[in-house]
């Protein structure tokens, strides 16, 4: 089932996520706690899998600011468990951007984090096979800047070669995000490592 990105019928998890996004943007109000956020994300993920919801690559286009994320801890018997999770502080903005290439399944991904005037940006190719709303990627270029001045810009571990070989690499050998919630205002996904994250659409 292809998803409609317009506002949903009210659900508990949607209300929690919508509230978190609104307060993250405005800085006003009492945001949902970390436990409530993790529960809402797990419910959203379960719903997307149960209803076989799919999203087009174009729905990811643009820049998104990291709002909430969890870590993971390895279990002794194998697998991982989610850690409590936290909201990203305002003084360390982190952004992720997706730029699809026309009607193809290929595009560019960009990840940036800033602190006290110093910014680190990673870029590389990505592709969106469409199955399970999976976006695979590989960072091949890095830039470090202080203000408007670039301190370093170059490839990461054979960047040019990695970029050329990317289209032929199997999903099993690449990092990925499995998106389970995409709206006009925010996106949510599980990473290959098992952690969950929510990004809010960056305001122009």
C-alpha positions as CSV (number, residue, x, y, z in Angstrom):
1,X,0.0,0.0,0.0
2,X,1.5,3.3,-1.1
3,X,1.3,5.9,1.8
4,X,-0.6,9.1,1.7
5,X,1.6,11.8,3.2
6,X,-1.3,13.9,4.3
7,X,-2.3,14.0,8.0
8,X,-3.4,10.7,9.4
9,X,-6.5,9.7,11.3
10,X,-5.5,10.2,14.9
11,X,-3.5,7.4,16.5
12,X,-1.6,7.3,19.8
13,X,1.8,7.0,18.2
14,X,1.0,9.7,15.6
15,X,-0.1,12.1,18.2
16,X,3.1,11.5,20.2
17,X,5.4,12.0,17.2
18,X,3.4,15.1,16.0
19,X,3.7,16.7,19.4
20,X,7.4,16.0,19.6
21,X,8.0,17.5,16.2
22,X,6.0,20.6,16.9
23,X,7.7,21.3,20.2
24,X,11.1,20.6,18.8
25,X,10.5,23.2,16.2
26,X,9.0,25.9,18.4
27,X,10.8,25.2,21.7
28,X,7.5,25.7,23.4
29,X,5.5,23.2,25.5
30,X,6.3,19.9,27.2
31,X,7.7,17.3,24.8
32,X,7.0,13.6,25.2
33,X,9.5,11.7,27.3
34,X,12.1,9.4,25.9
35,X,10.2,6.2,26.9
36,X,7.0,7.5,25.2
37,X,9.0,8.4,22.1
38,X,10.6,5.0,21.8
39,X,7.2,3.3,22.2
40,X,5.6,5.5,19.6
41,X,8.4,4.8,17.1
42,X,8.0,1.0,17.7
43,X,4.3,1.3,17.2
44,X,4.8,3.2,14.0
45,X,7.3,0.6,12.7
46,X,4.9,-2.2,13.5
47,X,2.0,-0.5,11.8
48,X,4.1,0.1,8.6
49,X,5.1,-3.5,8.4
50,X,1.6,-4.8,9.2
51,X,-0.1,-2.6,6.6
52,X,2.7,-3.0,4.0
53,X,3.0,0.7,3.7
54,X,5.5,1.9,1.0
55,X,6.8,5.4,0.3
56,X,8.3,6.8,-2.9
57,X,11.9,8.0,-3.0
58,X,10.7,11.5,-3.8
59,X,9.0,11.7,-0.4
60,X,12.5,11.9,1.2
61,X,13.8,14.7,-0.9
62,X,15.2,17.7,0.9
63,X,16.9,18.5,4.2
64,X,15.9,17.0,7.6
65,X,17.1,17.9,11.1
66,X,17.7,15.2,13.6
67,X,15.2,15.5,16.4
68,X,15.4,12.3,18.4
69,X,17.6,9.2,18.3
70,X,18.3,6.0,20.3
71,X,21.4,3.9,20.6
72,X,21.6,0.1,21.0
73,X,23.3,-2.4,23.3
74,X,24.3,-5.8,22.2
75,X,22.7,-8.7,24.0
76,X,24.8,-11.6,25.3
77,X,22.8,-14.1,23.3
78,X,22.9,-12.1,20.1
79,X,20.8,-9.2,18.8
80,X,20.5,-5.8,20.3
81,X,18.2,-3.8,22.6
82,X,17.3,-0.2,22.3
83,X,18.7,2.3,24.8
84,X,16.6,5.1,26.3
85,X,17.0,7.6,23.5
86,X,17.4,11.4,23.7
87,X,16.5,14.6,21.9
88,X,19.3,16.3,20.0
89,X,20.4,19.5,21.8
90,X,20.0,22.8,20.0
91,X,23.7,23.6,20.1
92,X,24.7,20.6,18.0
93,X,22.4,20.7,15.0
94,X,22.6,17.6,12.8
95,X,21.1,17.3,9.3
96,X,20.5,14.6,6.7
97,X,19.6,15.4,3.1
98,X,18.5,13.3,0.2
99,X,18.6,14.3,-3.5
100,X,17.0,11.8,-5.9
101,X,18.3,11.8,-9.4
102,X,15.3,12.3,-11.6
103,X,13.1,9.1,-11.9
104,X,16.0,6.8,-11.1
105,X,16.4,4.9,-7.9
106,X,19.8,6.6,-7.4
107,X,20.6,9.8,-5.6
108,X,22.9,11.6,-3.2
109,X,22.9,11.6,0.6
110,X,24.5,14.3,2.8
111,X,25.0,14.1,6.6
112,X,26.2,17.2,8.5
113,X,26.7,18.0,12.2
114,X,27.9,21.3,13.7
115,X,29.3,22.4,17.0
116,X,30.7,25.8,18.0
117,X,31.3,26.9,14.4
118,X,32.9,23.6,13.4
119,X,31.0,21.5,10.9
120,X,31.6,18.0,9.5
121,X,29.8,17.0,6.3
122,X,29.8,13.5,4.8
123,X,28.4,12.9,1.3
124,X,28.0,10.0,-1.0
125,X,25.7,8.0,-3.3
126,X,22.5,6.4,-2.2
127,X,19.8,4.2,-3.8
128,X,16.3,3.4,-2.9
129,X,15.3,-0.1,-4.2
130,X,11.8,0.4,-3.0
131,X,11.5,-2.8,-1.1
132,X,10.8,-2.4,2.6
133,X,11.4,1.4,2.2
134,X,15.1,0.7,2.4
135,X,17.6,3.4,1.5
136,X,21.2,2.1,1.2
137,X,24.1,4.5,1.0
138,X,27.9,4.9,1.3
139,X,29.7,8.0,2.4
140,X,32.6,8.7,0.0
141,X,33.5,12.4,0.6
142,X,34.2,14.4,3.7
143,X,34.5,18.1,4.4
144,X,35.5,19.9,7.6
145,X,34.8,23.6,7.9
146,X,35.2,26.4,10.5
147,X,32.6,29.0,9.7
148,X,32.9,29.7,5.9
149,X,36.5,28.3,5.7
150,X,37.1,24.8,4.5
151,X,39.9,23.0,6.4
152,X,39.7,19.7,4.6
153,X,37.8,18.2,1.7
154,X,38.5,14.9,0.2
155,X,37.6,11.2,-0.3
156,X,37.0,8.7,2.4
157,X,38.9,5.4,2.0
158,X,39.1,5.5,-1.8
159,X,36.1,7.7,-2.2
160,X,36.1,8.0,-6.0
161,X,36.4,4.2,-6.5
162,X,33.8,3.5,-3.9
163,X,31.4,5.9,-5.6
164,X,31.9,4.2,-9.0
165,X,31.3,0.7,-7.5
166,X,28.3,1.7,-5.4
167,X,25.6,0.8,-7.9
168,X,26.8,-2.8,-8.0
169,X,27.3,-3.4,-4.3
170,X,24.7,-5.7,-2.7
171,X,22.5,-4.3,0.1
172,X,24.0,-6.8,2.6
173,X,27.4,-4.9,2.3
174,X,26.1,-1.4,2.7
175,X,24.7,0.7,5.6
176,X,21.0,1.6,5.3
177,X,18.0,3.2,6.8
178,X,14.7,1.4,6.8
179,X,12.0,4.1,6.8
180,X,8.7,3.3,8.4
181,X,7.2,6.8,8.8
182,X,7.4,9.6,6.2
183,X,5.2,12.7,6.4
184,X,5.4,16.2,5.1
185,X,6.9,17.3,8.5
186,X,9.1,14.4,9.6
187,X,10.6,11.0,8.8
188,X,11.5,8.1,11.0
189,X,13.7,5.1,10.3
190,X,15.7,2.2,11.8
191,X,19.4,2.1,10.9
192,X,21.4,-1.0,10.1
193,X,22.7,-1.1,13.6
194,X,19.2,-1.3,15.0
195,X,18.8,2.2,16.4
196,X,15.7,4.4,15.7
197,X,15.7,8.1,14.7
198,X,13.3,10.9,13.9
199,X,14.2,13.9,11.6
200,X,12.2,17.0,11.2
201,X,12.0,18.8,7.9
202,X,14.3,21.7,7.9
203,X,12.6,25.1,7.6
204,X,13.8,27.4,4.9
